[in-house]
Amino acid sequence: MISDTPADVREARARAAELETRLTAIRLSAWEMDRRLAQSEFALSRALGHIARTQPLLRIMRGLLVSMQDSKFWQLRQRWFALKKRFGMTEIGPQPYFAPVIDETDERWETELPYQRWLVGNRLRPTDIARIAELTARMRRRPLISVLVPVYDPPEDFLRAMLDSVVGQHYRNWELCIVDDASTQPHVRPIIEEYAAKDDRIRPFYRGTNGHIAAASNDALALAKGEFIALLDHDDTLAPEALFEVAFALDGDDADIVYSDEDKIDGEGERSDPYFKPDWAPDSLLARNYVSHLGVYRTALVREIGGFRAGFEGSQDYDLVLRASERTRRIRHIPRVLYHWRVSAHSTAGARDQKGYAQRAAVRALAEALVRRGEPGRVVEDPDVPGIYSIRYDIRTPELVSIIIPTRDHADDLERCLRSIFQPHAEPLEAGTQFEVVLLDNGSTDPATERLLAAWQAREPDRFRVVRHDVPFNFSAINNHAATHARGRYLLFLNNDTEAITPDWIAAMVEQAQRPSIGAVGAKLLYADDTVQHAGVVVGLGGVAGHSHKYYPASAPGYFYMLQTVNNYSAVTGACLMVRRDVFDEVGGFDPELAIAFNDVDLCMRIAAAGYYNVYLPHVQLYHYESKSRGVEDTPEKLARFLREQRIMQRRWHTSDVPDPFYNLNLTLLTEDYAIRA
């Protein structure tokens, strides 16, 4: 067939395609350079910080060395060693004078750590304060916010700092409901009275007996006249714009619960350790109280659920958010640091293992939440990290899991994968792990692979089936085809270069996949050197999506223990992904238009758009023998395909400009380590 297109047009199109491929290569190279630069800057920042911390010690040591060497004893010692060497009694002579050079200005070594740089860039400026006043005046409504503060023996300076932070709010429509829980320190009541005399928005109440924090919080709740309550500890502080940001969020969104990011503050007022949180993530909340501070609740909702419950002291706010979130889905996250959590001997921020009673109360709050929600299971505590939990759900009805493995040759990889699935120490069938393996053979030609398939069919005739599908490789299409041959209620898509480590891995994934709220379930995948290959997917990394915590040691906690806890993510990798068949069919399966890249991310995002939550399980671990040094896709064909599929994702999901709700816009999109965005 002769083309009607003129030769010069065909040549121009070919040239344009070539230039587009080169541009893609340049973009990928630039992203990789930016990524390496960010990593280098982080390493340099850590090194300079270490040097800065050692300078004072060196200065002290220098002074001691100089004093010692100037002493009469040292001078006599030097003469003695000189004589001994002169008469051959020793080879050691007098030691040369030594005084290490110290940079007295410290300017070379003083460096702003990433969060200090962030604080400078995000500080409240005079123009911001003026803007707050302007926006407040324009609000359709300015709700009264009742700040609840139970008080018991806080240090004087911390109590004053807390009160000053409330009085100094730029949003003026607040009241402070402060309840002294029979403090024993004499300074507490006079300070409260002093501030109340100056500002009639401060409404104190003094308990006659100590009833602990839940009772005191309920007394403060009884005082509240506001439409919303904000929870504040007696030694913590609010950012000056905190209540404005809350009111502004409420003005544009009729939320019932609002929470913000937070950091820690020490006795000198130095801020550190920011917690940049995700938007509402219900399964992440079951692993730890990530909502915490600043927490704001609709007053009527809190009263409806009975306020704060006695017996949950130390975790009364965790119990509150668990119960409140069962009554509403109108929950709003403000990605700004509005709360400063005090680090001191009196605070749980100072030591995670300080309050065992809080841990026990949290376990009880979670256990009761499971009962209320009709999802039977057990709460597993982390033996090493207080405040971290895992929910292991009972499998209600054991049903078949279809493990779908596409392959083409690579007999050694496939054998290792199959052995780990059919391992003799795997859990019994009645535990909820009846499974079949649907092996999608995509045109294998290696005789070793044929022998392997025949051997497994003979060994597991009831649980191992081969589906032949010799077509050009398209990950989406071949998995969709295999799914039509699967008989299970649960579909487990698995790469042939994986090896299961966790004995009960299938049951653990079914525990989550059976739940009506859950869509895709993912696992922790490790490289052969026990570093992380996958622990959830963050949308936006590198322009489309990337794996969180990549290359971290498997045992590392990750960002606020995210590597070691169950968490909601926008996506999980298709290298090990379980989903109920009805959910898979509801969203239309994998998109064949995404033949190689991003098809798993696209599937998960369509699942999320349908109203389900995707979840990462740290206690399900597999090796994934994907090469770390695979590098960028640098052939013209691969680059053209990558560019095409990247554009599909960016056009469909706006991955370059819409923040991932389970990440935080204050975190970088250049690296996978949850570093603060520069």
KELOLO-596309 format. One record per residue (C-alpha): residue in three letters; z, x, y. Coordinates in steps of 0.2 Angstrom, whole numbers, padded with zeros to 4 digits, always signed. Each point is the difference from the previous one (the first is absolute). Layout:
! KELOLO-596309
ALAZXY
...
END
This chain:
! KELOLO-596309
MET+0000+0000+0000
ILE-0005+0007+0017
SER+0013-0002+0014
ASP-0006-0009+0016
THR+0013+0010+0010
PRO-0009+0014+0010
ALA+0004+0018-0005
ASP+0008+0004+0016
VAL+0012-0014-0001
ARG+0005+0005-0018
GLU+0002+0017+0006
ALA+0011-0005+0015
ARG+0011-0011-0012
ALA+0002+0014-0012
ARG+0005+0012+0015
ALA+0012-0013+0006
ALA+0008-0002-0017
GLU+0001+0019-0001
LEU+0009+0001+0017
GLU+0011-0014-0005
THR+0005+0009-0016
ARG+0004+0016+0011
LEU+0010-0010+0012
THR+0010-0007-0014
ALA+0003+0018-0006
ILE+0006+0005+0017
ARG+0011-0014+0002
LEU+0008+0003-0017
SER+0002+0018+0004
ALA+0008-0004+0017
TRP+0012-0012-0008
GLU+0005+0014-0012
MET+0002+0013+0014
ASP+0011-0013+0010
ARG+0010-0003-0016
ARG+0003+0019-0003
LEU+0004+0003+0019
ALA+0013-0014-0001
GLN+0008+0008-0016
SER+0000+0017+0009
GLU+0008-0007+0016
PHE+0013-0008-0011
ALA+0004+0016-0009
LEU+0000+0010+0016
SER+0012-0013+0008
ARG+0012+0002-0015
ALA-0001+0019+0001
LEU+0003+0000+0019
GLY+0014-0012-0002
HIS+0008+0012-0013
ILE-0001+0014+0011
ALA+0007-0010+0015
ARG+0015-0004-0011
THR+0003+0018-0006
GLN-0001+0007+0018
PRO+0018-0005+0004
LEU+0006+0008-0016
LEU-0009+0016+0003
ARG+0007+0001+0018
ILE+0017-0001-0008
MET-0004+0013-0013
ARG-0007+0011+0013
GLY+0016-0001+0011
LEU+0010+0004-0016
LEU-0011+0015-0004
VAL+0000+0007+0017
SER+0019-0001+0001
MET+0003+0008-0017
GLN-0012+0014+0004
ASP+0009+0003+0017
SER+0017+0001-0008
LYS+0010+0016-0002
PHE+0001-0003-0018
TRP-0019-0001-0002
GLN-0002+0016+0010
LEU+0013+0009-0011
ARG-0009-0006-0015
GLN-0017+0006+0006
ARG+0007+0018+0003
TRP+0008-0001-0017
PHE-0016-0004-0009
ALA-0009+0014+0011
LEU+0013+0013-0007
LYS-0002-0006-0018
LYS-0019+0001+0001
ARG+0001+0018+0008
PHE+0011+0006-0014
GLY-0010-0008-0014
MET+0013-0013-0005
THR-0012-0014+0003
GLU-0018-0004+0004
ILE+0005-0014+0011
GLY+0001+0006+0018
PRO+0005-0009+0016
GLN-0009-0017+0002
PRO-0011-0003+0014
TYR+0005-0012+0014
PHE-0006-0017-0004
ALA-0001-0016+0011
PRO-0012-0013-0004
VAL-0011-0006+0014
ILE+0004-0018+0005
ASP-0011-0010+0011
GLU+0013-0005+0013
THR-0010-0014+0008
ASP-0004-0009-0016
GLU-0016-0006+0008
ARG-0011+0007-0013
TRP+0009-0008-0014
GLU+0005-0017+0007
THR-0012-0012-0007
GLU+0000-0019+0000
LEU+0001-0007-0017
PRO-0013-0014-0004
TYR+0013-0014+0004
GLN+0005+0009+0017
ARG-0019+0001+0005
TRP-0001-0019-0005
LEU+0015-0004+0011
VAL-0008+0009+0015
GLY-0016-0010-0002
ASN+0009-0016-0003
ARG+0014+0001+0013
LEU+0003-0015+0011
ARG-0008+0004+0017
PRO+0003-0008+0017
THR-0017-0009-0002
ASP+0005-0007-0017
ILE+0016-0007+0008
ALA-0010-0008+0014
ARG-0012-0007-0013
ILE+0015-0007-0010
ALA+0005-0010+0015
GLU-0017-0006+0003
LEU-0003-0006-0018
THR+0017-0008-0001
ALA-0004-0010+0015
ARG-0016-0006-0009
MET+0008-0005-0016
ARG-0002-0018-0005
ARG+0018+0000-0005
ARG+0014+0012+0001
PRO+0012-0004-0014
LEU+0018+0004+0001
ILE+0004+0014-0013
SER+0018+0001-0006
VAL+0005+0018-0005
LEU+0013-0001-0013
VAL+0012+0015-0001
PRO+0015+0000-0012
VAL+0012+0014+0005
TYR+0013+0010-0009
ASP+0007+0016+0006
PRO-0015+0009+0007
PRO+0002+0016+0010
GLU+0002-0003+0018
ASP-0016+0009+0005
PHE-0011-0009-0013
LEU+0007-0017+0005
ARG-0004+0003+0018
ALA-0018+0007-0004
MET-0003-0016-0010
LEU+0006-0011+0014
ASP-0010+0009+0013
SER-0016-0001-0011
VAL+0002-0019+0000
VAL+0004-0002+0019
GLY-0014+0012+0004
GLN-0013-0011-0008
HIS-0016-0004+0010
TYR-0001-0017-0007
ARG+0014-0010+0008
ASN+0002-0016-0010
TRP+0012+0006-0012
GLU+0019-0003-0005
LEU+0011+0012-0009
CYS+0011-0008-0013
ILE+0012+0013-0004
VAL+0015-0002-0012
ASP+0014+0012-0002
ASP+0006-0001-0018
ALA+0018+0004+0003
SER-0004+0018+0005
THR+0015+0012-0001
GLN-0006+0013+0013
PRO+0008-0004+0017
HIS-0016+0003+0010
VAL-0011-0013-0008
ARG+0006-0016+0008
PRO+0002+0007+0018
ILE-0018+0007-0001
ILE-0007-0017-0005
GLU+0010-0009+0013
GLU-0006+0013+0013
TYR-0018-0004-0003
ALA+0003-0019-0002
ALA+0008+0000+0017
LYS-0016+0008+0008
ASP-0013-0011-0009
ASP+0003-0018-0005
ARG-0014+0001-0013
ILE+0012+0010-0011
ARG+0010-0013-0010
PRO+0015+0008-0010
PHE+0011-0007-0014
TYR+0015+0009-0007
ARG+0005-0004-0018
GLY+0018+0000-0004
THR-0002+0008-0017
ASN-0013+0011-0008
GLY-0013-0010-0009
HIS-0013+0014-0003
ILE-0018+0000+0006
ALA-0007-0016-0007
ALA+0015-0011+0007
ALA-0002+0009+0017
SER-0019-0003+0000
ASN+0003-0018-0003
ASP+0012-0001+0014
ALA-0013+0008+0011
LEU-0013-0012-0007
ALA+0011-0015+0005
LEU+0000+0006+0018
ALA-0019+0002+0001
LYS-0009-0012+0011
GLY-0017+0009-0001
GLU-0015-0006-0009
PHE+0000+0017-0009
ILE+0013+0012-0005
ALA-0002+0019-0001
LEU+0011+0010-0011
LEU+0008+0016+0008
ASP+0014+0011-0008
HIS+0014+0005+0011
ASP-0005+0019+0001
ASP-0019-0002+0001
THR-0011-0002+0015
LEU-0015-0010+0005
ALA-0015+0007+0009
PRO-0001-0006+0018
GLU-0015-0010-0004
ALA+0006-0007-0016
LEU+0003-0018+0004
PHE-0015-0001+0011
GLU-0011+0005-0014
VAL+0008-0013-0011
ALA-0002-0014+0013
PHE-0018+0006+0003
ALA-0004-0001-0019
LEU+0008-0017-0001
ASP-0010-0006+0015
GLY-0016+0003-0009
ASP+0006-0004-0018
ASP+0012-0014-0005
ALA+0009+0012-0012
ASP+0017-0004-0009
ILE+0003+0018-0004
VAL-0004+0016+0011
TYR+0004+0018-0005
SER-0005+0016+0008
ASP-0001+0019-0004
GLU+0016+0010+0002
ASP+0006+0018+0001
LYS+0017+0009+0000
ILE+0010+0007+0014
ASP+0014+0012-0001
GLY+0016+0003+0011
GLU-0010+0010+0012
GLY-0013-0014+0003
GLU-0013+0010-0010
ARG-0012-0011-0009
SER-0008+0004-0017
ASP-0006-0007-0016
PRO-0011-0014+0005
TYR-0004-0014-0012
PHE-0017-0007+0003
LYS-0001-0015-0011
PRO-0013-0011-0007
ASP-0003-0018+0004
TRP+0008-0013-0011
ALA+0000+0007-0018
PRO+0011-0011-0011
ASP-0001+0011-0015
SER+0005+0016+0010
LEU+0015-0010+0007
LEU+0006-0003-0018
ALA+0000+0019-0002
ARG+0010+0004+0016
ASN+0005-0009+0016
TYR-0014+0007+0010
VAL+0001-0014+0013
SER+0018+0005+0005
HIS+0000+0004+0019
LEU-0005-0008+0012
GLY+0002-0017-0009
VAL-0003-0016+0010
TYR+0002-0017-0008
ARG-0003-0018+0006
THR+0018-0006+0002
ALA-0003-0017-0008
LEU-0007+0009-0015
VAL+0015+0011-0002
ARG+0012-0015+0001
GLU-0011-0010-0012
ILE+0003+0013-0013
GLY+0018+0001+0003
GLY+0001+0016+0011
PHE+0008+0016-0007
ARG+0008-0001-0017
ALA+0017+0007-0004
GLY+0000+0012-0015
PHE-0016+0008+0006
GLU+0008+0012+0013
GLY-0010+0016+0003
SER-0016-0009-0006
GLN+0003-0017+0010
ASP-0016+0003+0010
TYR-0010+0004-0016
ASP+0006-0016-0008
LEU-0004-0009+0016
VAL-0018+0005+0001
LEU-0003-0003-0019
ARG+0006-0018+0002
ALA-0008-0003+0017
SER-0017+0006-0006
GLU+0001-0013-0014
ARG-0001-0014+0013
THR-0014+0007+0011
ARG-0015+0011+0000
ARG-0001+0001+0019
ILE+0006+0018+0001
ARG-0006+0012+0013
HIS+0001+0019+0001
ILE+0000+0009+0016
PRO-0006+0018-0003
ARG+0011+0008+0014
VAL+0017+0009-0002
LEU+0012-0013+0008
TYR+0016+0005-0009
HIS+0010+0016-0001
TRP+0011+0001-0015
ARG+0015+0011+0003
VAL+0002+0015-0011
SER+0019+0003-0002
ALA+0014+0001-0012
HIS+0003-0019+0003
SER-0018-0005-0004
THR-0010-0003-0016
ALA-0014+0010+0010
GLY+0010+0016-0002
ALA+0001+0000-0019
ARG-0009-0011-0012
ASP+0014+0001-0013
GLN+0014-0004+0012
LYS+0002-0018-0004
GLY+0000-0005-0018
TYR+0006-0018+0004
ALA-0017-0002+0010
GLN-0009+0005-0016
ARG+0008-0012-0011
ALA-0002-0014+0013
ALA-0019+0004+0001
VAL-0002-0001-0019
ARG+0009-0017+0000
ALA-0011-0006+0014
LEU-0016+0005-0009
ALA+0006-0008-0017
GLU+0004-0016+0009
ALA-0017+0000+0008
LEU-0008+0001-0016
VAL+0009-0015-0007
ARG-0004-0010+0016
ARG-0018+0004-0001
GLY-0001-0004-0019
GLU-0006+0017-0004
PRO+0012+0007-0014
GLY+0002+0018-0001
ARG+0013+0014+0003
VAL+0004+0012+0014
VAL-0001+0018-0004
GLU+0009+0012+0012
ASP-0006+0018+0003
PRO+0013+0011-0007
ASP-0004+0014+0013
VAL-0004-0010+0016
PRO+0012-0014+0005
GLY-0009-0014+0009
ILE-0016+0001-0011
TYR-0003-0014-0013
SER-0013-0005-0013
ILE-0002-0017-0006
ARG-0005-0002-0019
TYR-0006-0017-0003
ASP+0001-0009-0016
ILE-0017-0004-0008
ARG+0000-0018-0002
THR-0014-0003-0012
PRO-0008+0015-0009
GLU-0019-0001+0002
LEU-0014+0011-0004
VAL-0005+0015+0011
SER-0018+0005+0000
ILE-0001+0019+0004
ILE-0018+0003+0006
ILE-0006+0018-0001
PRO-0017+0005+0006
THR-0007+0016-0007
ARG-0015+0010-0003
ASP+0003+0015-0012
HIS+0015+0011+0005
ALA+0007-0002-0018
ASP+0015+0011+0003
ASP+0006-0009+0015
LEU-0003-0017-0008
GLU+0010+0005-0016
ARG+0015+0006+0011
CYS+0000-0017+0009
LEU-0001-0010-0016
ARG+0013+0009-0008
SER+0012-0003+0014
ILE-0004-0018+0000
PHE+0002-0002-0019
GLN+0015+0012-0001
PRO+0012-0004-0014
HIS+0015+0000+0011
ALA-0007-0014+0011
GLU+0010-0016+0002
PRO-0001-0013-0013
LEU-0012-0015+0002
GLU+0014-0012+0002
ALA+0005+0009+0016
GLY-0015-0008+0009
THR-0013+0014-0003
GLN-0013-0007-0012
PHE-0016+0008+0005
GLU-0018+0003-0004
VAL-0011+0015+0006
VAL-0017-0005+0006
LEU-0010+0016+0000
LEU-0015-0002+0011
ASP-0012+0014-0006
ASN-0012+0003+0014
GLY-0014+0009-0010
SER+0009+0014-0009
THR-0011+0013-0008
ASP+0012+0013-0007
PRO+0002-0002-0019
ALA+0019+0005+0002
THR+0002-0016+0010
GLU-0008-0011-0013
ARG+0011+0007-0013
LEU+0015-0003+0011
LEU-0004-0018+0003
ALA-0003-0003-0019
ALA+0016+0008-0004
TRP+0010-0011+0012
GLN-0009-0016-0006
ALA+0005+0004-0018
ARG+0018+0005+0005
GLU+0003-0015+0012
PRO-0012-0014-0006
ASP+0009-0014+0009
ARG+0005+0009+0016
PHE-0015+0011+0004
ARG-0018-0006+0004
VAL-0015+0008+0007
VAL-0012-0008+0012
ARG-0017+0009+0002
HIS-0007-0001+0017
ASP-0013+0013+0003
VAL-0004-0002+0019
PRO+0000+0011+0015
PHE+0018+0004+0004
ASN+0007-0013+0012
PHE+0019+0000-0001
SER+0002-0018+0006
ALA-0014-0007-0011
ILE+0005+0008-0016
ASN+0019-0005+0002
ASN-0006-0018+0005
HIS-0010+0000-0016
ALA+0014+0006-0011
ALA+0011-0013+0008
THR-0011-0014-0007
HIS+0003+0007-0018
ALA+0019+0001+0003
ARG+0012-0013-0008
GLY+0016+0004+0009
ARG+0009-0009+0014
TYR+0003+0017+0008
LEU-0014+0012+0003
LEU+0005+0018+0001
PHE-0014+0011+0007
LEU+0003+0018-0005
ASN-0010+0016+0002
ASN-0004+0010-0016
ASP+0007+0016+0008
THR+0018-0007+0000
GLU+0015+0003-0011
ALA+0015-0012+0000
ILE+0016+0009+0001
THR+0012-0015+0001
PRO+0003-0008-0017
ASP+0002-0018+0007
TRP-0013+0001+0013
ILE-0010-0015-0005
ALA+0015-0011+0000
ALA+0006+0006+0017
MET-0017-0004+0007
VAL+0001-0018-0008
GLU+0017-0003+0007
GLN-0008+0001+0018
ALA-0017-0007-0004
GLN+0007-0016-0008
ARG+0008-0005+0017
PRO-0009-0013+0010
SER+0001+0010+0016
ILE-0007+0016-0007
GLY-0019+0005+0000
ALA-0004+0018-0005
VAL+0013+0011-0009
GLY-0002+0019+0001
ALA+0009+0015-0007
LYS+0005+0018+0005
LEU-0014+0011-0005
LEU+0003+0019-0002
TYR-0011+0015-0001
ALA+0003+0012-0014
ASP+0012+0011+0010
ASP+0012-0015+0003
THR-0005-0004+0018
VAL-0005-0017+0006
GLN-0018-0005+0000
HIS+0003-0019+0004
ALA+0015-0009+0006
GLY-0008-0015+0009
VAL-0015+0000+0011
VAL+0002+0000+0019
VAL-0015-0008+0009
GLY-0007+0009+0015
LEU+0004+0018-0007
GLY-0016+0010+0003
GLY-0009-0015+0008
VAL+0001-0011-0015
ALA+0014+0003-0013
GLY+0010+0014-0008
HIS+0014+0002-0012
SER+0018+0001+0007
HIS+0011+0016-0004
LYS-0015+0009-0008
TYR+0006+0017-0007
TYR+0018-0004+0002
PRO+0011+0006-0015
ALA+0002-0015-0012
SER+0019+0001+0003
ALA-0001+0000+0019
PRO+0008-0015+0009
GLY-0015-0002+0011
TYR+0001-0008+0017
PHE+0017-0010+0000
TYR+0000+0001-0019
MET-0017-0010-0001
LEU-0006+0012-0014
GLN+0015-0005-0011
THR+0001-0019+0004
VAL-0011-0015-0003
ASN-0010-0004+0015
ASN-0013-0011+0007
TYR-0017+0008+0004
SER-0016-0007+0007
ALA-0008+0008-0016
VAL+0002+0010-0016
THR-0012+0011-0009
GLY-0012-0008-0013
ALA+0004+0015-0011
CYS+0015-0010-0006
LEU+0000-0018+0006
MET+0007-0016-0008
VAL-0004-0017+0006
ARG+0001-0017-0007
ARG-0017-0007-0005
ASP+0002-0015+0010
VAL+0002+0010+0016
PHE-0014+0012-0005
ASP-0012-0015-0002
GLU+0007-0009+0015
VAL-0006+0015+0012
GLY-0016+0003-0010
GLY+0004+0016-0009
PHE-0006+0017+0006
ASP-0015+0000+0013
PRO-0015+0008-0008
GLU-0006+0005+0017
LEU+0014+0013+0000
ALA-0007+0010-0015
ILE+0011+0015+0001
ALA+0012+0001+0014
PHE+0013-0012+0007
ASN-0003-0014-0012
ASP+0018+0000-0005
VAL+0006-0001+0018
ASP-0012-0014+0004
LEU+0006-0010-0015
CYS+0018+0002+0005
MET-0003-0005+0018
ARG-0009-0015-0006
ILE+0015-0004-0011
ALA+0011+0002+0015
ALA-0011-0011+0010
ALA+0002-0013-0013
GLY+0019+0000+0003
TYR+0007+0012-0013
TYR+0010+0016+0001
ASN-0006+0016-0008
VAL+0014+0011-0006
TYR+0002+0019-0005
LEU+0012+0004-0015
PRO+0008+0017+0000
HIS+0008-0002-0017
VAL-0018-0002-0008
GLN-0007+0018-0001
LEU-0016+0006-0007
TYR-0009+0017+0002
HIS-0017-0002+0008
TYR-0010+0016-0004
GLU-0011-0002+0015
SER-0004+0017+0008
LYS+0010+0004+0016
SER-0014+0012+0005
ARG-0014-0013-0002
GLY-0004+0003+0019
VAL-0011-0011+0011
GLU-0015-0009-0007
ASP-0013+0012+0007
THR-0017-0004-0009
PRO-0012-0010+0011
GLU+0001-0015-0013
LYS+0019+0000-0001
LEU+0002+0001+0019
ALA-0013-0014+0003
ARG+0009-0011-0012
PHE+0017+0005+0007
LEU-0006-0005+0017
ARG-0007-0016-0005
GLU+0016-0005-0009
GLN+0011+0006+0014
ARG-0010-0011+0012
ILE+0002-0015-0011
MET+0019+0002+0000
GLN+0001+0003+0019
ARG-0011-0015+0003
ARG+0009-0011-0012
TRP+0018+0005+0003
HIS-0001+0010+0017
THR+0010+0014-0009
SER-0003+0011+0015
ASP+0009-0011+0013
VAL+0011-0013-0008
PRO+0017+0007-0005
ASP+0006-0001-0018
PRO+0014-0012+0000
PHE+0009+0010-0013
TYR-0001+0016+0010
ASN+0005+0003+0018
LEU-0011+0003+0015
ASN+0012+0014+0005
LEU-0005+0010-0016
THR-0015+0011-0001
LEU-0016-0004-0008
LEU-0005+0018-0003
THR+0011+0005-0014
GLU+0008-0009-0014
ASP+0018+0006+0003
TYR+0006-0014+0012
ALA+0001+0013+0015
ILE+0003-0007+0017
ARG-0016-0004+0009
ALA-0003+0014+0014
END
